[in-house]
Amino acid sequence: MPTETGSKSLVVYFSWSGNTENVAKSIQSQTDADIFEIVPATPYSDDYDTVVDLAQEEQRSNTRPAISGSIENIEQYDVVYVGFPNWWGDMPMILYTFFDTYDLSGKTVALFSTSGGSGLSGTVNEVRSLEPNATVTEGLHIGSGSSSNPDNAVSDWLNEIGLAS
């Protein structure tokens, strides 16, 4: 039986290939959090090379792709886990849409990222500047090869940042 911490948490994630989704679901199951998938209003191509090129173009033009759906009552959450693949050393631009849309002041924000090897890059500091009134924890990076079985890494990270159930 999970310990009742009194805090309400939400996992928000964008996943193109399913790797980030696997990590998001591991966090959700270990924290009993609600979950929200960031789905682009205009879907991305299934073709890797096409998406890589589009991601670079979105960065160059500082695009804010529209998100399909919205989070009701985000103010009820104390902790928001935010996950994404690392594209070109940054969050996908749709994550900037998320941070522009929702005010996470007073909340704890915990980032997690998947990639072939580029880690979190500068995204933790970037989110600290986008959400200056939030507490942004150290982030979790999981390489693509480990994303199919992330439970141990997620558990260790939750303990490190003090959010384990």
LOFIMI-451858 format. One line per field, with one value per residue: x, y, z of N, C-alpha, C in turn; residue number from 1; residue in three letters. Coordinates in Angstrom, 2 decimals. Layout:
# residues N
n.u = [X,...]
n.v = [Y,...]
n.w = [Z,...]
ca.u = [X,...]
ca.v = [Y,...]
ca.w = [Z,...]
c.u = [X,...]
c.v = [Y,...]
c.w = [Z,...]
nr = [NUM,...]
rest = [ala,...]
//
This chain:
# residues 165
n.u = [0.85,0.72,2.39,0.66,1.30,0.15,0.64,-0.09,0.63,1.71,2.43,3.76,4.25,6.01,6.29,7.91,8.87,8.14,9.93,10.21,7.63,7.61,9.28,7.82,5.51,6.60,7.40,4.86,3.67,5.25,4.83,2.18,0.99,-1.05,-1.45,-0.47,-0.35,1.50,0.28,0.84,-1.07,-0.90,0.14,3.43,5.62,6.03,8.44,11.81,14.01,12.63,11.36,13.58,14.67,12.51,12.35,14.74,14.27,12.04,13.30,15.10,13.32,12.03,9.53,6.24,4.65,1.22,-0.64,-2.64,-5.56,-5.83,-4.64,-6.62,-7.23,-4.47,-3.43,-3.92,-1.84,1.20,3.65,5.21,6.15,8.12,8.57,10.57,11.95,15.39,16.07,18.23,19.94,18.20,14.94,12.07,10.30,7.59,7.51,8.21,5.91,4.22,5.39,5.01,2.26,1.35,1.52,3.87,4.54,5.54,5.48,7.05,9.22,10.20,12.39,12.60,14.38,14.90,17.30,19.63,22.11,22.76,22.12,20.76,21.43,21.27,18.80,17.68,18.55,17.44,14.67,14.55,14.90,12.63,10.61,10.81,9.77,9.36,10.45,13.03,14.15,17.12,17.59,16.55,18.18,17.72,19.17,18.41,18.67,18.14,15.57,13.44,13.27,13.06,12.68,14.42,16.29,14.55,13.48,15.81,16.40,14.09,14.41,16.84,16.08,14.26,11.56,10.44,7.89]
n.v = [-1.19,2.13,4.93,7.67,10.78,13.20,14.97,15.86,14.52,14.86,13.40,14.57,14.15,14.01,11.88,10.47,8.07,6.18,5.59,7.62,7.52,4.98,5.47,7.49,6.08,4.34,6.13,7.10,4.75,4.29,6.48,6.94,8.89,11.19,11.22,12.80,12.94,14.79,15.63,16.39,18.79,18.76,15.89,14.42,13.12,9.59,8.88,8.76,10.36,12.47,13.60,14.39,16.37,18.20,18.83,20.22,22.41,23.54,24.37,26.28,28.24,28.88,27.78,27.18,24.50,23.48,22.00,19.17,18.97,19.58,20.31,19.95,21.92,22.32,23.54,21.98,20.23,19.41,18.44,18.17,16.05,16.15,14.95,14.11,13.48,14.08,16.37,17.47,18.51,19.78,20.40,19.14,21.51,21.62,21.27,23.75,25.07,23.89,24.85,27.58,27.69,26.75,27.78,27.05,27.93,27.73,25.02,21.74,20.76,18.10,16.95,14.56,12.72,11.14,9.76,9.08,9.50,12.09,13.08,15.29,17.71,21.23,21.45,21.41,23.81,25.54,25.15,26.06,28.77,29.29,28.75,30.41,30.58,28.08,25.01,23.34,20.16,18.01,16.37,13.36,11.23,8.83,6.51,5.47,2.68,1.70,2.39,0.66,-0.79,0.85,0.90,0.53,2.64,4.82,4.50,4.84,7.50,8.89,8.48,9.88,12.55,12.94,12.26,9.78,7.40]
n.w = [0.00,-1.01,0.50,1.82,0.82,0.74,-1.22,-4.57,-7.63,-11.07,-14.13,-17.04,-20.42,-23.56,-26.23,-28.93,-30.07,-28.23,-26.22,-24.20,-23.23,-21.98,-19.76,-18.53,-17.76,-15.92,-13.91,-13.25,-12.20,-9.99,-8.38,-8.14,-9.65,-11.60,-15.19,-18.24,-21.65,-23.92,-26.89,-30.18,-32.00,-34.73,-36.02,-35.77,-38.30,-38.89,-39.78,-39.03,-40.04,-41.23,-39.00,-37.48,-39.12,-39.15,-36.43,-36.09,-37.74,-36.42,-34.07,-35.11,-36.04,-33.74,-33.12,-31.79,-31.46,-31.59,-28.90,-28.58,-26.76,-23.16,-19.81,-17.10,-14.24,-13.30,-11.14,-8.92,-8.55,-6.88,-7.56,-10.65,-13.08,-15.94,-19.10,-21.99,-25.29,-26.07,-28.42,-30.79,-28.79,-27.04,-25.55,-27.33,-29.33,-28.74,-26.03,-25.10,-25.78,-23.89,-21.44,-21.83,-21.73,-19.23,-15.87,-13.58,-11.10,-7.72,-7.68,-7.62,-10.10,-12.01,-14.29,-16.93,-19.37,-22.53,-24.74,-27.42,-26.40,-25.64,-23.16,-20.66,-21.62,-21.64,-20.46,-17.85,-16.62,-18.49,-18.08,-15.49,-15.98,-17.52,-15.73,-13.23,-10.65,-9.75,-8.21,-9.52,-9.89,-9.88,-12.97,-14.74,-16.94,-19.39,-21.43,-24.78,-25.07,-22.53,-21.99,-22.27,-19.98,-17.44,-14.66,-12.34,-12.60,-12.50,-9.93,-8.34,-9.01,-8.10,-5.36,-4.97,-5.50,-3.57,-3.87,-3.78,-3.24]
ca.u = [0.00,1.58,2.29,-0.06,2.18,-0.64,0.89,-0.68,1.62,1.29,3.48,3.46,5.34,5.90,7.08,7.76,9.14,7.69,10.93,9.85,6.39,7.95,9.80,6.68,4.62,7.32,7.27,3.46,3.36,6.01,4.44,0.73,0.67,-1.88,-0.57,-0.97,0.55,1.49,0.06,0.80,-2.30,-0.51,1.06,4.74,5.82,6.57,9.77,12.82,14.76,11.70,11.15,14.84,14.76,11.47,12.74,15.78,13.61,11.23,14.23,15.61,12.29,11.45,8.13,5.49,3.60,0.01,-0.88,-4.02,-6.04,-5.26,-4.65,-7.60,-6.86,-3.05,-3.09,-4.07,-0.64,2.37,4.83,4.96,7.26,7.99,9.48,10.70,13.19,16.32,16.19,19.21,20.49,17.19,13.60,11.29,9.68,6.26,7.66,8.16,4.47,3.71,5.85,4.36,0.83,1.05,2.34,4.22,5.04,5.26,5.48,8.31,9.27,11.25,12.52,13.24,14.66,15.49,18.03,20.66,23.33,23.08,21.79,19.76,21.98,21.04,17.36,17.31,18.73,16.47,13.36,14.66,14.68,11.24,9.72,11.67,9.13,9.20,11.66,13.37,15.08,18.05,16.82,16.89,18.36,17.79,19.55,17.41,18.82,17.62,14.23,12.42,13.19,13.62,12.19,15.47,16.83,13.51,13.43,17.01,16.26,13.05,15.03,17.84,15.46,13.36,10.15,10.00,6.66]
ca.v = [0.00,3.32,5.91,8.88,11.92,14.42,15.78,15.32,14.70,14.69,13.12,15.14,13.71,13.93,10.75,10.22,6.67,5.29,5.50,8.53,7.00,3.89,6.07,8.20,5.11,3.83,7.17,7.09,3.59,4.36,7.66,7.02,10.20,11.28,11.28,13.55,12.88,15.94,15.14,17.54,18.97,18.24,14.80,14.32,11.98,8.36,8.68,9.35,11.44,13.59,14.24,15.02,17.62,19.10,19.30,21.24,23.59,24.15,25.09,27.46,29.28,29.08,27.40,26.66,23.62,23.40,20.77,18.69,18.72,20.45,19.79,20.63,22.12,22.03,24.11,20.97,19.40,19.96,17.95,17.89,15.39,16.52,14.11,14.41,13.05,15.17,16.58,18.51,19.12,20.60,19.82,19.45,22.83,21.48,21.43,25.20,25.39,23.48,25.77,28.87,27.56,26.47,28.43,26.03,28.62,27.10,23.56,21.06,20.26,17.09,16.62,13.31,12.78,9.97,10.07,8.13,9.71,13.49,13.45,16.35,18.94,22.36,21.60,21.72,25.26,26.20,25.14,26.98,30.15,29.39,28.64,30.90,30.45,26.65,24.32,22.36,19.18,17.39,15.58,11.97,10.89,7.40,6.24,4.72,1.25,1.34,2.94,-0.39,-1.30,1.98,0.94,0.73,4.00,5.73,4.35,5.49,8.96,9.38,8.52,10.95,13.88,13.01,12.14,8.39,7.18]
ca.w = [0.00,-1.07,1.57,1.42,1.09,0.77,-2.41,-5.78,-8.69,-12.45,-15.12,-18.35,-21.29,-25.01,-26.69,-30.35,-30.41,-27.17,-25.15,-23.11,-22.66,-21.05,-18.54,-17.91,-17.12,-14.75,-12.88,-12.81,-11.36,-8.73,-7.61,-8.16,-10.23,-12.80,-16.36,-19.40,-22.80,-24.83,-28.25,-31.11,-32.76,-36.04,-35.70,-36.41,-39.19,-38.31,-40.34,-38.16,-40.69,-41.41,-37.69,-37.10,-39.90,-38.68,-35.09,-36.25,-38.32,-35.36,-33.19,-35.81,-36.15,-32.41,-33.27,-30.65,-32.00,-30.77,-28.16,-28.62,-25.40,-22.13,-18.44,-16.25,-12.83,-13.03,-9.83,-7.85,-8.45,-6.19,-8.27,-12.07,-13.78,-17.34,-19.87,-23.42,-25.93,-26.34,-29.87,-31.12,-27.58,-26.36,-25.52,-28.52,-29.18,-28.15,-24.58,-24.85,-25.79,-22.57,-20.39,-22.09,-21.47,-17.83,-14.85,-12.59,-9.90,-6.45,-7.83,-7.87,-11.46,-12.15,-15.71,-17.36,-20.79,-23.18,-25.97,-27.79,-25.63,-25.38,-21.80,-20.47,-22.18,-20.75,-20.28,-16.46,-16.45,-19.37,-17.41,-14.34,-16.45,-17.99,-14.56,-12.15,-9.34,-9.46,-7.77,-10.54,-9.33,-10.83,-13.91,-15.03,-18.34,-19.67,-22.81,-25.54,-24.83,-21.20,-21.80,-22.24,-18.60,-16.68,-13.28,-11.33,-12.74,-12.02,-8.48,-7.78,-9.20,-7.17,-4.04,-4.97,-5.46,-2.42,-4.26,-3.76,-2.44]
c.u = [0.89,1.34,1.56,0.79,1.38,-0.37,0.30,0.32,1.06,2.52,2.99,4.59,4.97,6.82,6.83,7.88,8.62,8.67,10.55,8.56,6.67,8.44,8.66,5.78,5.29,7.21,5.84,3.19,4.08,5.58,2.92,0.25,-0.40,-0.93,-1.26,0.07,0.38,1.40,-0.01,-0.53,-2.09,0.51,2.39,4.77,6.32,8.00,10.81,13.52,13.90,11.52,12.41,14.98,13.74,11.83,13.78,15.18,12.76,12.13,14.70,14.59,11.56,9.94,7.52,4.36,2.42,-0.12,-2.36,-4.47,-5.36,-5.38,-5.64,-7.01,-5.40,-2.65,-3.20,-2.80,0.50,3.65,4.42,6.24,7.06,9.04,9.42,11.94,14.09,16.49,17.15,19.70,19.50,15.89,12.97,10.52,8.27,6.33,7.67,6.71,3.87,4.11,5.28,2.91,0.51,2.03,2.60,4.82,4.61,5.26,6.91,8.23,10.47,11.29,13.10,13.30,15.20,16.22,19.03,21.94,23.63,22.67,20.72,20.19,21.74,19.60,16.95,17.44,17.75,15.10,13.41,14.46,13.25,10.26,10.49,11.07,8.80,10.52,11.94,14.46,16.16,17.24,17.31,17.06,18.45,18.10,18.52,17.48,18.24,16.16,13.15,12.26,13.77,13.36,13.27,16.03,15.83,13.45,14.61,16.88,15.23,13.60,16.01,17.20,14.40,11.88,9.66,8.79,6.99]
c.v = [1.24,4.27,7.14,10.09,13.22,15.30,15.07,15.57,14.32,14.41,13.66,14.71,13.84,12.80,10.53,8.74,5.67,5.17,6.36,8.06,5.88,4.44,6.78,7.22,4.48,4.84,7.17,5.93,3.66,5.53,7.79,8.37,10.07,11.42,12.03,13.46,14.13,15.37,16.36,17.60,18.51,17.15,14.88,13.09,10.77,8.12,9.46,10.54,12.69,14.35,14.98,16.37,18.64,19.68,20.40,22.54,24.30,24.93,26.38,28.60,29.53,28.83,26.95,25.78,23.51,22.02,20.43,18.37,19.63,19.78,20.62,20.78,21.80,22.56,23.09,20.15,20.13,19.62,17.65,17.31,15.69,15.75,14.36,13.71,14.27,15.25,17.74,19.26,19.98,19.80,20.05,20.76,22.75,21.55,22.91,25.67,25.06,24.49,27.18,28.85,27.47,27.15,27.40,26.65,27.88,25.57,23.03,20.46,19.32,16.64,15.23,13.30,11.45,10.45,8.98,8.34,11.15,13.96,14.52,17.66,20.08,22.52,21.92,23.22,26.04,26.27,26.02,28.42,30.34,29.42,29.10,30.75,29.01,26.12,23.22,21.44,18.81,16.45,14.15,11.82,9.39,7.23,5.35,3.22,0.80,1.71,1.86,-0.97,-0.26,1.94,1.20,2.15,5.02,5.69,5.05,7.01,9.54,9.45,9.69,12.33,14.00,12.89,10.70,8.25,6.41]
c.w = [0.00,0.10,1.04,1.81,1.20,-0.44,-3.61,-6.90,-10.06,-13.30,-16.46,-19.26,-22.75,-25.44,-28.16,-30.66,-29.37,-26.01,-23.95,-22.45,-21.67,-19.72,-17.79,-17.16,-15.91,-13.60,-12.33,-11.86,-10.01,-7.84,-7.47,-8.68,-11.31,-13.98,-17.49,-20.50,-23.64,-26.25,-29.17,-31.86,-34.20,-35.80,-36.45,-37.30,-38.41,-38.78,-39.55,-38.81,-40.89,-40.10,-37.25,-37.83,-39.41,-37.31,-35.19,-36.80,-37.26,-34.39,-33.84,-35.82,-34.83,-32.42,-31.95,-31.19,-31.04,-30.13,-28.27,-27.20,-24.40,-20.76,-17.63,-14.84,-12.52,-11.65,-8.69,-7.63,-7.76,-6.94,-9.71,-12.66,-15.26,-18.13,-21.36,-23.97,-26.13,-27.85,-30.09,-29.87,-26.81,-26.25,-26.90,-28.28,-28.59,-26.63,-24.22,-24.89,-24.42,-21.49,-20.58,-21.63,-19.98,-16.90,-13.75,-11.34,-8.65,-6.50,-7.89,-9.26,-11.57,-13.61,-15.90,-18.87,-21.27,-24.42,-26.25,-27.00,-25.27,-23.99,-21.73,-21.11,-21.19,-20.32,-18.85,-16.21,-17.31,-18.68,-16.16,-14.79,-16.97,-16.83,-13.31,-10.75,-8.99,-8.92,-8.78,-9.99,-10.35,-11.71,-14.04,-16.52,-18.46,-21.15,-23.48,-25.24,-23.51,-21.01,-21.76,-20.84,-17.64,-15.18,-12.24,-11.39,-12.22,-10.49,-7.81,-7.86,-8.24,-5.76,-3.93,-4.83,-4.37,-2.74,-4.30,-2.84,-1.18]
nr = [1,2,3,4,5,6,7,8,9,10,11,12,13,14,15,16,17,18,19,20,21,22,23,24,25,26,27,28,29,30,31,32,33,34,35,36,37,38,39,40,41,42,43,44,45,46,47,48,49,50,51,52,53,54,55,56,57,58,59,60,61,62,63,64,65,66,67,68,69,70,71,72,73,74,75,76,77,78,79,80,81,82,83,84,85,86,87,88,89,90,91,92,93,94,95,96,97,98,99,100,101,102,103,104,105,106,107,108,109,110,111,112,113,114,115,116,117,118,119,120,121,122,123,124,125,126,127,128,129,130,131,132,133,134,135,136,137,138,139,140,141,142,143,144,145,146,147,148,149,150,151,152,153,154,155,156,157,158,159,160,161,162,163,164,165]
rest = [met,pro,thr,glu,thr,gly,ser,lys,ser,leu,val,val,tyr,phe,ser,trp,ser,gly,asn,thr,glu,asn,val,ala,lys,ser,ile,gln,ser,gln,thr,asp,ala,asp,ile,phe,glu,ile,val,pro,ala,thr,pro,tyr,ser,asp,asp,tyr,asp,thr,val,val,asp,leu,ala,gln,glu,glu,gln,arg,ser,asn,thr,arg,pro,ala,ile,ser,gly,ser,ile,glu,asn,ile,glu,gln,tyr,asp,val,val,tyr,val,gly,phe,pro,asn,trp,trp,gly,asp,met,pro,met,ile,leu,tyr,thr,phe,phe,asp,thr,tyr,asp,leu,ser,gly,lys,thr,val,ala,leu,phe,ser,thr,ser,gly,gly,ser,gly,leu,ser,gly,thr,val,asn,glu,val,arg,ser,leu,glu,pro,asn,ala,thr,val,thr,glu,gly,leu,his,ile,gly,ser,gly,ser,ser,ser,asn,pro,asp,asn,ala,val,ser,asp,trp,leu,asn,glu,ile,gly,leu,ala,ser]
//
